[in-house]
Amino acid sequence: MQMASTPTTGDRFRQLIRSLTGISLPPSKVQMIDQRLRRRVVEYGLPDTEAYLEKLLAGELPQDELPRVIDLITTNTTSFFRESEHFDFLTGHILPDRLAKARAEGRKRFKLWSAASSEGAEAFTAAMVLEEARRKGAGFDYAILGTDISARMLERATAAIYADEQLTTVPRDLVTRYFLRADDPSMAGKARIVPELRARTRFRHLNLMDKSYAVDRDVDVIFLRNVLIYFDATDKEQVVDRLAGHIAKGGYLLVGHAESMIVRHPLLRQVKPTIFQKC
């Protein structure tokens, strides 16, 4: 009879992260984990990452240490106008479709949810393209919600301040129209989203592994891009099911290009490889 091997410290840590966030970290991510936690190891004067994780798992570190670790482990990169064809589809198809529906129902507000908003680039990209549609004569109001598990990313998103190198993917005319620069030397090489867009875009904490979401159930479009690839099959299915409950009938779910084959839900029909509409 073969005895089951005892989980290593790394195994137990990865299991904890998966249970709390849904993110699966294979053993091949050991180096990434080590790099992201190195400063915490040094902060506590410990010899290596394993010693740090042992103390974390044993509850021997301050209570706010685990949220800090989750923040470091789950932070993903993002950029303005990433997968730009989604924003073309948003203004060219989703917006006119949903506005026609809204007018028939006597409402004007268009609701968009960036469900893994990171530092806000996706949400503010949507704000820019929706505001451009308004400037061109589309009569509607809109509200954008950005949610993320990372408190640090949410602070950045709320501040809405971005380095110049982050703006290289934003069309020049939109940079001029929607970003402000200050004379303060501390703001050199940085710009801030204009108040008009910040007023329409709010950010708050949300863990996609929660059993329910405190979000409206008549959202016109949800962006959930390049997130599901980190979850296992069961968690992917459950997250999509919960999100579907927050999409208005006829509304849309947009996922990343690596996630087209992941979405399987009886209420969602695929209209393009990465775009699904609620029946």
Secondary structure, DSSP 8 states (H G I E B T S, - for coil): --------HHHHHHHHHHHHH-----GGGHHHHHHHHHHHHHHTT-SSHHHHHHHHHTT-S-TTHHHHHHHHHH-----TTTTTHHHHHIIIIIHHHHHHHHHHHT--EEEEEETT-TTSHHHHHHHHHHHHHHHTT---EEEEEEEES-HHHHHHHHHTEEEGGGGTTS-HHHHHHHEE--S-GGGTTEEEE-HHHHHHEEEEE--TTSSS--S-S-EEEEEE-S-GGGS-HHHHHHHHHHHHTTEEEEEEEEE-GGGTTT---TTEEEEETTEEEE-
